[in-house]
Amino acid sequence: MKVVIVGAGQVGFYVARHLALEKKDVVVIDMSPEATRRISDSLDVQVVTGSGSSPVVLTEAGIKNADILLAVTDSDETNLVACLMTDILSPSTKKLARIRNADYDSHHSTFLEAAPHIDTVINPDVEVVKTIEQLMSVPGAVDVGEFADGRIRFVGVYLDRGSKLAGAQLYDLPDLCGDSRPLIAAVMRDEQLIIPRGDDRLKAGDLIYFISEQDKLFDTLNLFGKQAERINRVMIIGAGRIGYRLAVALEANSISIKIVESNADRCAELADKLNRTVVLHGDGSDQSLLAEENIQDMDVVITLTDDEETNILASLLAVRMGAKKSIAKIDKFSYLPLVKAIGIEQVVSPRLSAINTILQHIRRGKVLSAVSIKSEMAEVIEAVALETSEIVGKPLKKVKFPDGAMLAGIIRQDAIIIPTGQTVVQPDDRIIIFARRDSIAKVEKLLAVKLEFF
C-alpha cells in the first residue's frame, strides 16, 4: 500500500509514523523545509518539500501510483485543492480530506463527499464532541468506543482499590460477575500494554479495557465501582469551534451550560448564537470567577482552550474546588502519559480523533471502524469477515492469531457472540479485534486475502 500524506503537522506526522511502523510505503508533502526535515530525521518515509495542492509536487510524490491520499494540512482550502488535483492526476486513488470549517457542516458535508474528487471528509472537531459526549455518558470511563451501531461498547476504566475485582484472576470472573462478566481485552500497567491470560491477576490502579454489550454496560461498570449519575450542569472553559459545537449538542439534551471565554468579542458572538447557555467573559483558571459561578455544583467541567497548560490547570482547579469531574483537551501526545499522574483521568484530543477516523479508512479489508488507544499503542478494529479471509470457516482454535491480537466479539445479524475456541466465524459476520500496534499488519492479512478497499 502506498499512501501520500499532504501536511506534516502533528496529524500528518503521527499517521505517517503509524503507517511506517506497519511497513507501508509513505510519502509526506509539506511546504515547510523544517517540517519535512523533522519527518525525514525521525521516520522511515519519503518526503517532498512543496505545496500539496500543486500537480507538479503531487506527481513528484508518486500520486499516480498511490492507493490513498490524506490531505491533513491546517488549511481546508489546501486540502480540498489537493484532492481535486489528485482526482485529475489519479482518479483511482482514494482521497481523504481534513475539513474543519463549520460552513461545510450538515448538507454541505454530504455535498463534499458526493463530489467526485473527495471520498471522505474528516472533521476532528465533530469527532471530539462525540468523544466528549461518550465520556460523559459512561461514568469513570477514560476511553470509550462504539461498535455494531452502538450495541457494543469498548471502555477503559481504572480499577479502584475497593473494587471486588482488584486482585482477582481472570479465571475467577465468571464466579465473581455472573452474566455481567466483562470481556477484558487489555490491561495497561505502568505504561505497559498487557494482553491478559486466564491466570493473570488484576491489580488496583490498572487501566482495564473491556468489551460489553450496551444493555449490560452499567451492570459491568458497577463491578468496577463506577455508578451512573445524571449530568445536569456543565461548564465549558474555552469557546472555540469545539466549545461552540459542544454547547449546541448539550443544549439539545436540555443540560444547563455555562461557557467561560476570555475573548469578549467571541462571548458576544456566542451569546447571540446560543439559546439557553450562559456565556461568561473571563479566565477559566481564575479561582474567584469559578467560586462566584458555583463550580462545586458542576457535574462536569470541560476545558477546551487552545492552550494545553491552561486546560490542565483549569481541570485540576475545578475538581479541587468541588466539581465532580473534568475533561481536558490535550493535543500534545507527549503529555498523555502524564495526565493520570497529576490527577486528570479524562482527556480528549482532536488530533487523536482525526487519526482514529483516518485509520478506519486505510485499513485493508472491509473495516467499519478503528479506535486507537493509549497514544497508538493498540487498536480496536471492527470489520466484516470476508469469505476470502483466513479467519472464516474454521474453529478459532485453529486460526493462527498473531501474538498481541485477540478476537473480542462477533455480531451475527441481531446476535452478539462472545467467542470461544470452538466458535466458527461465518462470512459477513461483523467481528471486533483488539491488536497491539506491532500486530496490526498481520491482522490485516487475516481480514483480507483479497487486498481491496471498501
VOPAGU-2260 file (C-alpha; in pm, 1 decimal, decimal comma):
REM VOPAGU-2260
SITE   aa  ch    i         X         Y         Z
SITE  MET   A    0       0,0       0,0       0,0
SITE  LYS   A    1     128,6     344,5     -92,5
SITE  VAL   A    2      -3,1     648,1      97,5
SITE  VAL   A    3      68,5    1013,2      14,8
SITE  ILE   A    4      16,4    1249,9     307,9
SITE  VAL   A    5     -20,0    1623,7     245,6
SITE  GLY   A    6      66,7    1807,0     568,1
SITE  ALA   A    7     348,1    1735,0     813,9
SITE  GLY   A    8     182,5    1874,7    1126,7
SITE  GLN   A    9     104,9    1656,8    1425,2
SITE  VAL   A   10    -172,3    1463,3    1249,7
SITE  GLY   A   11      39,9    1405,4     939,9
SITE  PHE   A   12     343,8    1312,7    1149,4
SITE  TYR   A   13     164,8    1060,2    1369,0
SITE  VAL   A   14     -27,6     899,7    1083,0
SITE  ALA   A   15     298,8     870,0     888,6
SITE  ARG   A   16     469,3     715,6    1191,0
SITE  HIS   A   17     180,8     475,2    1243,1
SITE  LEU   A   18     188,6     359,2     881,1
SITE  ALA   A   19     568,9     344,4     862,0
SITE  LEU   A   20     576,0     108,5    1160,5
SITE  GLU   A   21     339,2    -113,5     963,5
SITE  LYS   A   22     589,0    -113,7     672,6
SITE  LYS   A   23     362,6      79,0     437,4
SITE  ASP   A   24     508,2     297,2     160,6
SITE  VAL   A   25     456,0     656,7     281,5
SITE  VAL   A   26     536,9     991,2     118,0
SITE  VAL   A   27     482,8    1316,1     314,0
SITE  ILE   A   28     445,4    1655,2     141,6
SITE  ASP   A   29     478,2    1988,7     321,6
SITE  MET   A   30     566,1    2347,0     233,6
SITE  SER   A   31     797,4    2381,9     533,5
SITE  PRO   A   32    1154,9    2252,3     493,4
SITE  GLU   A   33    1179,0    2229,7     872,8
SITE  ALA   A   34     867,3    2009,6     890,4
SITE  THR   A   35     985,3    1774,4     616,1
SITE  ARG   A   36    1332,6    1760,3     774,0
SITE  ARG   A   37    1176,0    1658,1    1106,6
SITE  ILE   A   38     982,5    1380,9     931,2
SITE  SER   A   39    1288,7    1265,5     738,2
SITE  ASP   A   40    1507,6    1259,4    1050,1
SITE  SER   A   41    1250,0    1072,1    1261,7
SITE  LEU   A   42    1068,8     830,1    1028,9
SITE  ASP   A   43    1146,1     580,8     756,2
SITE  VAL   A   44     934,9     761,4     495,1
SITE  GLN   A   45     994,0     973,3     184,5
SITE  VAL   A   46     943,5    1349,5     197,0
SITE  VAL   A   47     877,7    1614,6     -67,7
SITE  THR   A   48     904,8    1985,5      13,0
SITE  GLY   A   49     641,3    2187,7    -169,7
SITE  SER   A   50     269,4    2257,3    -191,2
SITE  GLY   A   51      43,5    1955,6    -172,7
SITE  SER   A   52    -204,5    2135,6    -397,0
SITE  SER   A   53      49,9    2155,0    -680,4
SITE  PRO   A   54      12,0    1893,9    -957,6
SITE  VAL   A   55     389,1    1904,5   -1010,9
SITE  VAL   A   56     461,7    1827,7    -645,0
SITE  LEU   A   57     193,8    1557,4    -629,7
SITE  THR   A   58     341,3    1393,5    -939,3
SITE  GLU   A   59     690,7    1407,3    -784,8
SITE  ALA   A   60     548,1    1233,5    -476,6
SITE  GLY   A   61     419,6     948,6    -694,0
SITE  ILE   A   62      48,3    1020,3    -666,9
SITE  LYS   A   63     -25,4     819,5    -983,1
SITE  ASN   A   64      84,4     501,5    -802,6
SITE  ALA   A   65     -71,8     587,6    -466,2
SITE  ASP   A   66    -359,3     392,0    -315,1
SITE  ILE   A   67    -458,4     672,7     -76,0
SITE  LEU   A   68    -415,1    1049,5     -46,0
SITE  LEU   A   69    -452,0    1200,3     301,3
SITE  ALA   A   70    -486,5    1581,0     291,8
SITE  VAL   A   71    -441,0    1688,4     655,2
SITE  THR   A   72    -288,4    2037,5     649,6
SITE  ASP   A   73    -431,0    2314,8     869,4
SITE  SER   A   74    -582,4    2476,1     558,9
SITE  ASP   A   75    -919,9    2343,8     441,9
SITE  GLU   A   76    -866,1    2507,2     104,4
SITE  THR   A   77    -528,2    2338,2      50,4
SITE  ASN   A   78    -679,2    2001,8     144,6
SITE  LEU   A   79    -969,1    2048,2     -97,7
SITE  VAL   A   80    -742,5    2151,3    -387,4
SITE  ALA   A   81    -502,4    1861,7    -314,8
SITE  CYS   A   82    -795,2    1619,7    -350,3
SITE  LEU   A   83    -912,7    1791,0    -669,8
SITE  MET   A   84    -565,1    1773,6    -827,4
SITE  THR   A   85    -531,0    1409,6    -723,0
SITE  ASP   A   86    -865,2    1327,4    -884,2
SITE  ILE   A   87    -737,8    1473,1   -1210,2
SITE  LEU   A   88    -395,5    1303,8   -1194,5
SITE  SER   A   89    -502,4     969,1   -1045,0
SITE  PRO   A   90    -881,0     912,3   -1032,1
SITE  SER   A   91    -844,3     566,6    -874,8
SITE  THR   A   92    -658,4     699,7    -567,5
SITE  LYS   A   93    -879,0     712,5    -258,5
SITE  LYS   A   94    -890,1    1070,4    -125,6
SITE  LEU   A   95    -946,3    1178,9     236,6
SITE  ALA   A   96    -954,8    1544,7     342,3
SITE  ARG   A   97    -948,0    1703,2     686,9
SITE  ILE   A   98   -1207,3    1983,5     680,7
SITE  ARG   A   99   -1273,6    2181,5     999,9
SITE  ASN   A  100   -1470,1    2487,1     885,1
SITE  ALA   A  101   -1825,3    2475,8    1020,9
SITE  ASP   A  102   -1950,6    2612,4     686,3
SITE  TYR   A  103   -1906,2    2260,3     549,4
SITE  ASP   A  104   -2129,8    2100,1     813,9
SITE  SER   A  105   -2461,3    1920,2     762,4
SITE  HIS   A  106   -2576,5    1908,0     398,2
SITE  HIS   A  107   -2257,8    2079,9     278,7
SITE  SER   A  108   -2050,8    1789,6     415,1
SITE  THR   A  109   -2274,9    1545,3     229,0
SITE  PHE   A  110   -2226,1    1751,7     -85,6
SITE  LEU   A  111   -1847,3    1737,8     -48,9
SITE  GLU   A  112   -1844,6    1361,6      -4,0
SITE  ALA   A  113   -2073,4    1328,7    -306,5
SITE  ALA   A  114   -1823,7    1525,7    -514,9
SITE  PRO   A  115   -1606,9    1301,2    -733,5
SITE  HIS   A  116   -1278,6    1443,1    -602,7
SITE  ILE   A  117   -1329,5    1357,0    -231,7
SITE  ASP   A  118   -1408,5    1013,6     -88,1
SITE  THR   A  119   -1418,5    1101,3     282,1
SITE  VAL   A  120   -1439,4    1425,5     479,7
SITE  ILE   A  121   -1280,4    1413,4     824,9
SITE  ASN   A  122   -1373,3    1677,6    1081,2
SITE  PRO   A  123   -1177,8    1620,4    1405,2
SITE  ASP   A  124   -1384,0    1883,3    1590,6
SITE  VAL   A  125   -1702,3    1685,7    1528,1
SITE  GLU   A  126   -1532,1    1363,0    1636,8
SITE  VAL   A  127   -1406,2    1524,0    1959,8
SITE  VAL   A  128   -1756,7    1640,6    2051,1
SITE  LYS   A  129   -1880,8    1283,3    2001,2
SITE  THR   A  130   -1599,4    1156,7    2223,9
SITE  ILE   A  131   -1683,1    1407,0    2498,3
SITE  GLU   A  132   -2049,8    1305,5    2488,9
SITE  GLN   A  133   -1949,7     938,1    2514,7
SITE  LEU   A  134   -1719,7    1006,7    2811,2
SITE  MET   A  135   -1999,1    1197,2    2983,1
SITE  SER   A  136   -2240,7     908,9    2926,5
SITE  VAL   A  137   -2012,4     637,2    3070,4
SITE  PRO   A  138   -1918,2     703,6    3435,7
SITE  GLY   A  139   -1549,3     667,0    3514,7
SITE  ALA   A  140   -1451,3     593,4    3154,6
SITE  VAL   A  141   -1110,6     701,2    3029,2
SITE  ASP   A  142   -1165,2     571,1    2675,6
SITE  VAL   A  143   -1493,1     484,2    2503,9
SITE  GLY   A  144   -1559,6     331,9    2163,7
SITE  GLU   A  145   -1879,6     217,6    1995,6
SITE  PHE   A  146   -1921,1     -79,4    1765,7
SITE  ALA   A  147   -2210,3    -258,6    1596,1
SITE  ASP   A  148   -2412,8      63,5    1570,6
SITE  GLY   A  149   -2376,8     126,9    1943,5
SITE  ARG   A  150   -2478,2    -221,3    2060,4
SITE  ILE   A  151   -2125,1    -298,1    2182,4
SITE  ARG   A  152   -1905,4     -63,8    2386,0
SITE  PHE   A  153   -1530,0     -71,1    2427,1
SITE  VAL   A  154   -1445,1     101,1    2756,2
SITE  GLY   A  155   -1130,3     177,6    2953,1
SITE  VAL   A  156   -1160,0     232,2    3331,0
SITE  TYR   A  157    -916,3     245,3    3619,3
SITE  LEU   A  158    -955,7     -35,8    3872,7
SITE  ASP   A  159   -1007,6     114,0    4217,3
SITE  ARG   A  160    -859,6     -41,9    4528,2
SITE  GLY   A  161   -1204,5    -107,5    4676,4
SITE  SER   A  162   -1338,1    -298,9    4375,8
SITE  LYS   A  163   -1408,7    -668,1    4424,9
SITE  LEU   A  164   -1217,7    -731,8    4102,9
SITE  ALA   A  165    -891,0    -599,9    4249,9
SITE  GLY   A  166    -663,2    -899,8    4295,4
SITE  ALA   A  167    -889,8   -1138,0    4103,6
SITE  GLN   A  168    -761,7   -1377,9    3839,7
SITE  LEU   A  169    -938,3   -1371,0    3505,0
SITE  TYR   A  170   -1034,8   -1733,7    3566,8
SITE  ASP   A  171   -1242,1   -1610,6    3864,3
SITE  LEU   A  172   -1451,8   -1357,2    3671,7
SITE  PRO   A  173   -1745,2   -1588,3    3583,8
SITE  ASP   A  174   -1797,6   -1668,4    3954,7
SITE  LEU   A  175   -1748,8   -1307,3    4064,6
SITE  CYS   A  176   -1954,8   -1138,9    3793,8
SITE  GLY   A  177   -2214,3   -1380,0    3660,5
SITE  ASP   A  178   -2390,3   -1261,8    3343,9
SITE  SER   A  179   -2228,2    -917,5    3374,1
SITE  ARG   A  180   -1880,4   -1062,6    3327,7
SITE  PRO   A  181   -1678,0    -824,7    3108,6
SITE  LEU   A  182   -1454,0    -949,1    2830,2
SITE  ILE   A  183   -1120,6    -793,1    2926,7
SITE  ALA   A  184    -921,7    -720,9    2613,1
SITE  ALA   A  185    -618,6    -543,0    2759,7
SITE  VAL   A  186    -461,9    -404,9    3075,3
SITE  MET   A  187    -235,1    -100,3    3098,8
SITE  ARG   A  188       3,6    -131,8    3394,2
SITE  ASP   A  189     299,5     102,3    3445,9
SITE  GLU   A  190     254,7     224,6    3084,8
SITE  GLN   A  191     291,7    -132,8    2957,5
SITE  LEU   A  192      11,9    -285,5    2749,5
SITE  ILE   A  193     -73,7    -641,2    2855,1
SITE  ILE   A  194    -294,8    -887,9    2666,9
SITE  PRO   A  195    -411,9   -1085,1    2973,4
SITE  ARG   A  196    -442,1   -1461,6    3005,7
SITE  GLY   A  197    -667,4   -1657,5    3237,6
SITE  ASP   A  198    -411,5   -1683,9    3518,2
SITE  ASP   A  199    -327,8   -1310,5    3516,3
SITE  ARG   A  200    -440,9   -1104,4    3815,2
SITE  LEU   A  201    -599,4    -762,1    3800,9
SITE  LYS   A  202    -437,0    -503,5    4025,1
SITE  ALA   A  203    -566,8    -180,9    4178,0
SITE  GLY   A  204    -455,9     108,7    3960,1
SITE  ASP   A  205    -466,5     -92,5    3637,6
SITE  LEU   A  206    -630,5      72,5    3339,2
SITE  ILE   A  207    -859,7    -203,7    3216,8
SITE  TYR   A  208   -1007,2    -214,7    2868,3
SITE  PHE   A  209   -1317,1    -429,5    2837,7
SITE  ILE   A  210   -1590,0    -501,5    2586,5
SITE  SER   A  211   -1953,9    -513,5    2691,9
SITE  GLU   A  212   -2294,5    -527,5    2533,8
SITE  GLN   A  213   -2467,1    -190,1    2568,9
SITE  ASP   A  214   -2759,0    -329,9    2771,5
SITE  LYS   A  215   -2514,4    -481,4    3024,6
SITE  LEU   A  216   -2275,5    -185,5    3037,8
SITE  PHE   A  217   -2392,2     -22,8    3360,8
SITE  ASP   A  218   -2404,3    -357,3    3542,6
SITE  THR   A  219   -2046,1    -413,4    3428,5
SITE  LEU   A  220   -1939,3     -66,7    3540,2
SITE  ASN   A  221   -2086,7    -139,2    3885,0
SITE  LEU   A  222   -1835,0    -423,0    3915,4
SITE  PHE   A  223   -1560,9    -161,2    3883,2
SITE  GLY   A  224   -1731,8      63,7    4138,1
SITE  LYS   A  225   -1847,4     316,1    3876,5
SITE  GLN   A  226   -2200,0     441,3    3945,3
SITE  ALA   A  227   -2418,1     609,4    3683,3
SITE  GLU   A  228   -2500,1     971,9    3764,0
SITE  ARG   A  229   -2720,0    1205,1    3565,5
SITE  ILE   A  230   -2540,4    1504,2    3410,8
SITE  ASN   A  231   -2739,6    1822,2    3474,4
SITE  ARG   A  232   -2483,6    2104,8    3490,4
SITE  VAL   A  233   -2180,2    2152,9    3268,0
SITE  MET   A  234   -1919,7    2427,8    3248,7
SITE  ILE   A  235   -1718,8    2469,5    2928,6
SITE  ILE   A  236   -1394,7    2667,2    2951,2
SITE  GLY   A  237   -1291,7    2788,8    2607,6
SITE  ALA   A  238   -1542,3    2872,9    2334,9
SITE  GLY   A  239   -1363,1    2799,6    2010,7
SITE  ARG   A  240   -1504,1    2572,9    1740,4
SITE  ILE   A  241   -1520,9    2269,0    1967,3
SITE  GLY   A  242   -1666,6    2458,3    2264,6
SITE  TYR   A  243   -1943,2    2601,7    2048,4
SITE  ARG   A  244   -2025,4    2267,1    1885,4
SITE  LEU   A  245   -2038,3    2100,5    2227,4
SITE  ALA   A  246   -2268,2    2368,7    2370,0
SITE  VAL   A  247   -2509,4    2323,0    2079,1
SITE  ALA   A  248   -2510,9    1944,8    2130,7
SITE  LEU   A  249   -2567,5    1974,2    2506,8
SITE  GLU   A  250   -2845,6    2230,8    2464,5
SITE  ALA   A  251   -3031,0    1971,5    2257,7
SITE  ASN   A  252   -3022,3    1743,0    2565,0
SITE  SER   A  253   -3162,0    2010,9    2799,7
SITE  ILE   A  254   -2840,7    2034,1    3003,1
SITE  SER   A  255   -2767,9    2356,2    3193,3
SITE  ILE   A  256   -2449,6    2505,5    3045,8
SITE  LYS   A  257   -2209,5    2784,5    3134,2
SITE  ILE   A  258   -1929,4    2888,8    2899,6
SITE  VAL   A  259   -1625,0    3083,5    3017,8
SITE  GLU   A  260   -1436,4    3259,8    2736,1
SITE  SER   A  261   -1153,3    3513,6    2759,1
SITE  ASN   A  262   -1228,9    3687,7    2427,4
SITE  ALA   A  263   -1502,6    3949,3    2470,0
SITE  ASP   A  264   -1594,9    3958,3    2100,1
SITE  ARG   A  265   -1633,1    3580,8    2093,1
SITE  CYS   A  266   -1855,5    3599,6    2401,6
SITE  ALA   A  267   -2086,2    3846,5    2228,1
SITE  GLU   A  268   -2099,2    3626,8    1919,0
SITE  LEU   A  269   -2188,2    3314,1    2117,8
SITE  ALA   A  270   -2447,8    3494,8    2328,0
SITE  ASP   A  271   -2633,9    3567,2    2001,9
SITE  LYS   A  272   -2596,8    3213,0    1863,7
SITE  LEU   A  273   -2678,3    3002,1    2171,4
SITE  ASN   A  274   -3025,8    2980,2    2320,0
SITE  ARG   A  275   -3002,7    2860,7    2680,3
SITE  THR   A  276   -2628,2    2877,7    2753,1
SITE  VAL   A  277   -2490,9    3135,1    2997,2
SITE  VAL   A  278   -2184,2    3296,4    2837,2
SITE  LEU   A  279   -1929,2    3449,4    3076,8
SITE  HIS   A  280   -1633,6    3670,9    2988,0
SITE  GLY   A  281   -1332,7    3576,8    3198,0
SITE  ASP   A  282   -1036,2    3349,2    3268,1
SITE  GLY   A  283   -1131,7    2985,4    3327,6
SITE  SER   A  284    -837,3    2939,9    3564,4
SITE  ASP   A  285    -944,7    3233,1    3786,8
SITE  GLN   A  286   -1039,6    3087,3    4126,4
SITE  SER   A  287   -1260,0    3380,5    4221,6
SITE  LEU   A  288   -1458,6    3351,3    3897,9
SITE  LEU   A  289   -1505,0    2976,6    3944,4
SITE  ALA   A  290   -1617,2    3026,6    4303,9
SITE  GLU   A  291   -1858,2    3301,6    4202,0
SITE  GLU   A  292   -2011,4    3071,6    3940,1
SITE  ASN   A  293   -2058,3    2786,9    4193,7
SITE  ILE   A  294   -1806,3    2549,3    4044,5
SITE  GLN   A  295   -1888,2    2299,4    4319,5
SITE  ASP   A  296   -2232,4    2247,0    4167,0
SITE  MET   A  297   -2097,1    2140,8    3828,6
SITE  ASP   A  298   -2128,9    1776,8    3728,0
SITE  VAL   A  299   -1861,0    1814,8    3458,9
SITE  VAL   A  300   -1609,1    2087,2    3370,9
SITE  ILE   A  301   -1469,6    2060,0    3017,7
SITE  THR   A  302   -1159,0    2263,9    2933,5
SITE  LEU   A  303   -1127,2    2335,6    2559,9
SITE  THR   A  304    -897,6    2636,7    2523,4
SITE  ASP   A  305    -618,4    2639,4    2265,4
SITE  ASP   A  306    -357,3    2624,1    2543,1
SITE  GLU   A  307    -290,3    2278,5    2688,6
SITE  GLU   A  308    -133,5    2411,1    3006,3
SITE  THR   A  309    -442,3    2622,9    3073,8
SITE  ASN   A  310    -666,1    2320,4    3015,0
SITE  ILE   A  311    -465,8    2109,9    3259,6
SITE  LEU   A  312    -455,5    2381,7    3525,8
SITE  ALA   A  313    -824,9    2467,5    3493,6
SITE  SER   A  314    -925,1    2099,0    3509,6
SITE  LEU   A  315    -722,8    2037,8    3825,7
SITE  LEU   A  316    -850,7    2358,4    3983,7
SITE  ALA   A  317   -1214,1    2282,4    3904,0
SITE  VAL   A  318   -1201,3    1938,3    4066,4
SITE  ARG   A  319   -1013,3    2072,4    4367,9
SITE  MET   A  320   -1285,0    2336,2    4413,3
SITE  GLY   A  321   -1562,3    2077,3    4411,8
SITE  ALA   A  322   -1661,4    1991,4    4053,6
SITE  LYS   A  323   -1748,5    1622,6    4028,6
SITE  LYS   A  324   -1522,0    1555,2    3731,8
SITE  SER   A  325   -1335,9    1725,1    3448,9
SITE  ILE   A  326   -1242,6    1651,9    3088,2
SITE  ALA   A  327    -939,8    1827,5    2936,5
SITE  LYS   A  328    -849,2    1878,4    2570,9
SITE  ILE   A  329    -484,7    1787,7    2518,7
SITE  ASP   A  330    -322,9    1764,7    2175,9
SITE  LYS   A  331      41,2    1706,9    2268,4
SITE  PHE   A  332      81,7    1330,2    2269,5
SITE  SER   A  333     385,3    1364,0    2496,1
SITE  TYR   A  334     151,4    1489,9    2771,1
SITE  LEU   A  335     -89,6    1195,1    2758,2
SITE  PRO   A  336     117,0     950,3    2970,3
SITE  LEU   A  337     149,6    1218,8    3241,7
SITE  VAL   A  338    -210,7    1324,1    3293,4
SITE  LYS   A  339    -309,1    1037,9    3526,7
SITE  ALA   A  340      -6,7    1105,6    3748,7
SITE  ILE   A  341    -112,1    1467,0    3801,1
SITE  GLY   A  342    -475,8    1381,9    3871,1
SITE  ILE   A  343    -655,5    1407,9    3534,8
SITE  GLU   A  344    -825,6    1090,9    3416,0
SITE  GLN   A  345   -1038,7    1203,1    3122,5
SITE  VAL   A  346    -880,7    1373,0    2821,2
SITE  VAL   A  347    -974,3    1423,9    2457,3
SITE  SER   A  348    -752,8    1500,4    2160,4
SITE  PRO   A  349    -873,6    1635,1    1824,5
SITE  ARG   A  350    -560,0    1500,3    1662,5
SITE  LEU   A  351    -612,0    1150,7    1804,7
SITE  SER   A  352    -975,8    1166,7    1690,3
SITE  ALA   A  353    -858,7    1255,7    1339,8
SITE  ILE   A  354    -610,9     967,6    1343,2
SITE  ASN   A  355    -883,0     722,0    1452,0
SITE  THR   A  356   -1105,8     830,6    1165,3
SITE  ILE   A  357    -821,4     810,5     914,5
SITE  LEU   A  358    -722,9     459,9    1026,5
SITE  GLN   A  359   -1077,8     340,8     969,1
SITE  HIS   A  360   -1046,6     431,8     601,0
SITE  ILE   A  361    -698,7     298,8     525,4
SITE  ARG   A  362    -718,9     -48,5     671,8
SITE  ARG   A  363    -720,6    -341,1     432,6
SITE  GLY   A  364   -1036,7    -545,1     427,9
SITE  LYS   A  365   -1388,0    -423,8     494,1
SITE  VAL   A  366   -1312,8    -222,4     808,1
SITE  LEU   A  367   -1610,9     -38,3     956,0
SITE  SER   A  368   -1433,5     145,7    1238,4
SITE  ALA   A  369   -1099,9     161,8    1416,5
SITE  VAL   A  370   -1015,7     311,8    1754,9
SITE  SER   A  371    -657,2     386,4    1855,8
SITE  ILE   A  372    -587,4     375,6    2230,0
SITE  LYS   A  373    -314,3     498,6    2462,8
SITE  SER   A  374    -124,8     709,6    2209,8
SITE  GLU   A  375    -144,1     446,0    1937,1
SITE  MET   A  376     -17,6     151,5    2142,2
SITE  ALA   A  377    -306,1     -58,2    2012,3
SITE  GLU   A  378    -621,7     -53,5    1801,4
SITE  VAL   A  379    -968,1    -198,2    1825,8
SITE  ILE   A  380   -1094,7    -280,3    1477,0
SITE  GLU   A  381   -1449,6    -358,3    1367,9
SITE  ALA   A  382   -1465,0    -531,6    1031,5
SITE  VAL   A  383   -1681,4    -752,3     812,8
SITE  ALA   A  384   -1547,9   -1106,6     777,4
SITE  LEU   A  385   -1493,2   -1161,5     404,4
SITE  GLU   A  386   -1548,0   -1505,4     256,2
SITE  THR   A  387   -1185,0   -1496,0     138,9
SITE  SER   A  388   -1048,1   -1422,7     487,2
SITE  GLU   A  389    -834,6   -1680,4     664,3
SITE  ILE   A  390   -1043,6   -1630,7     978,0
SITE  VAL   A  391   -1364,4   -1767,2     821,3
SITE  GLY   A  392   -1497,5   -2122,3     819,2
SITE  LYS   A  393   -1294,2   -2296,2    1090,2
SITE  PRO   A  394   -1291,5   -2303,3    1471,9
SITE  LEU   A  395   -1099,0   -2013,7    1618,7
SITE  LYS   A  396    -866,5   -2251,4    1799,9
SITE  LYS   A  397    -737,6   -2348,7    1453,4
SITE  VAL   A  398    -687,0   -1989,8    1342,5
SITE  LYS   A  399    -331,9   -1870,0    1395,6
SITE  PHE   A  400    -387,0   -1528,8    1552,4
SITE  PRO   A  401     -82,4   -1303,2    1573,9
SITE  ASP   A  402      72,1   -1254,3    1915,6
SITE  GLY   A  403     -77,6    -944,0    2072,4
SITE  ALA   A  404    -415,7    -978,8    1898,7
SITE  MET   A  405    -746,9   -1131,4    2000,4
SITE  LEU   A  406   -1094,5   -1169,6    1858,0
SITE  ALA   A  407   -1313,0    -995,5    2114,7
SITE  GLY   A  408   -1662,7   -1021,3    1971,8
SITE  ILE   A  409   -1880,0   -1136,3    1681,2
SITE  ILE   A  410   -2205,0    -975,8    1565,1
SITE  ARG   A  411   -2418,7   -1210,4    1356,7
SITE  GLN   A  412   -2744,4   -1048,9    1246,7
SITE  ASP   A  413   -2905,3    -948,8    1580,3
SITE  ALA   A  414   -2694,9   -1183,2    1796,9
SITE  ILE   A  415   -2380,8   -1075,4    1984,0
SITE  ILE   A  416   -2140,5   -1364,9    2040,5
SITE  ILE   A  417   -1851,8   -1372,0    2286,7
SITE  PRO   A  418   -1619,1   -1615,7    2106,0
SITE  THR   A  419   -1458,7   -1933,9    2239,5
SITE  GLY   A  420   -1209,1   -2169,0    2079,3
SITE  GLN   A  421   -1496,1   -2365,1    1922,7
SITE  THR   A  422   -1661,4   -2060,3    1762,1
SITE  VAL   A  423   -1662,7   -2050,5    1381,1
SITE  VAL   A  424   -1670,4   -1710,5    1208,7
SITE  GLN   A  425   -1908,3   -1703,4     912,4
SITE  PRO   A  426   -1889,8   -1482,2     601,0
SITE  ASP   A  427   -2042,9   -1136,9     657,3
SITE  ASP   A  428   -2013,5   -1161,6    1038,5
SITE  ARG   A  429   -1907,8    -832,8    1194,4
SITE  ILE   A  430   -1601,8    -901,1    1407,6
SITE  ILE   A  431   -1420,2    -693,7    1669,8
SITE  ILE   A  432   -1045,6    -746,0    1701,3
SITE  PHE   A  433    -809,8    -596,4    1958,8
SITE  ALA   A  434    -449,8    -570,8    1838,7
SITE  ARG   A  435    -125,8    -420,3    1958,5
SITE  ARG   A  436      37,3    -189,2    1706,9
SITE  ASP   A  437     306,8    -441,7    1613,4
SITE  SER   A  438      37,7    -699,2    1526,5
SITE  ILE   A  439    -183,2    -485,1    1302,8
SITE  ALA   A  440     -18,5    -570,8     969,1
SITE  LYS   A  441     -67,1    -942,1    1040,7
SITE  VAL   A  442    -428,1    -881,0    1145,2
SITE  GLU   A  443    -489,4    -704,8     812,9
SITE  LYS   A  444    -370,9   -1016,7     630,5
SITE  LEU   A  445    -617,7   -1224,0     833,1
SITE  LEU   A  446    -900,1    -986,8     745,6
SITE  ALA   A  447    -840,0    -965,4     371,1
SITE  VAL   A  448    -682,4   -1218,0     142,1
SITE  LYS   A  449    -805,6   -1000,8    -144,1
SITE  LEU   A  450    -633,5    -667,9     -90,2
SITE  GLU   A  451    -926,2    -439,5    -163,6
SITE  PHE   A  452   -1052,3    -106,7     -37,3
SITE  PHE   A  453   -1418,3     -54,8      50,6
